[in-house]
């Protein structure tokens, strides 16, 4: 039996390593797809990687403004669109926010479930081929051609449960 990758990072995880790995993965994805991983795209992804919490576009702008000239919103939205199209960022619809993808073994159309902690705001990401298959089969039986499946589940993460 193999253990699943934890949905949430441990509170004491090496965040610098986590960020470096995600940026290296993004470079690899862009290179494989002959896409340009421009400095602004890297900076936007870096801002999203600054924590494991989803950020709205204007929060990304605020984060970037700490270390560079404040970028125009359209510039950030274009970078976010690129990152989403390449499976590097997901949008949390219920929060109108964006999250750097934690899982590196999915494509832009695979099913993902976000686990959103109501206490600390962290967001975990899990995949499940079985629930995706069931959802897609139900959609197809209704004459619908599914493209992307995202499920958002709110609750309390294990770390916050231990703290209460």
Helices and strands as residue ranges (DSSP letters): H 15-32, H 39-48, H 57-65, H 73-85, E 89-92, G 93-95, E 97-100, E 112-117, E 123-126, H 129-141, E 150-155, H 158-163
